[in-house]
């Protein structure tokens, strides 16, 4: 009888040991799974932070390009074109004193690959109207809406514009001139 109790106890101890081992294995597997999920979320968060940086840089780019001062935000072909235009234009700052306000209405930024991104914007620039001194009927301000499509590339540890297009969307003077 003693022997049966002992083997029954051994059996229960073995069963408990096997159950604990299975529990530990399951816990270890869940831990690996959680680590994978955590890593994915960290990568996603880092990408979201970069999109936020590109969004902010797009706002800066809009402001600086309205004053022809975007050179420090450019790289590659865009930088070459900017430098060539500045070398050709002896009156590079002409008209920038007329800019009263630059305001982004819509900005959208997205990562396209590891070190590249795109941003799109619709923004308005309000200019003082120099014609109002000559023509009393002309409006005091001129509001011009533009669109921006920019390709960003990571250079060292910051993003710079590799290619961009700025297009005229609407000009408040069109209505005035048509009257």
Buried (B, 14 or more C-beta within 10 A) or exposed (E): EEEEEEEEEEEEEEEEEEEEEEEEEEEEEEEEEEEEEEEEEEEEEEBEEBBEBBBEBBBEBBBBBBBBEBBEBBBBEBBEEBEEEEEEEEEEEEEEEBBBEBEBEEBEBEBEEEEEBBBBBBBBBBBEBEBBEEEEEBBEBBBBBBBBEBBBBBEEEEBBBBBBEBEEEEBBBEEBEEE
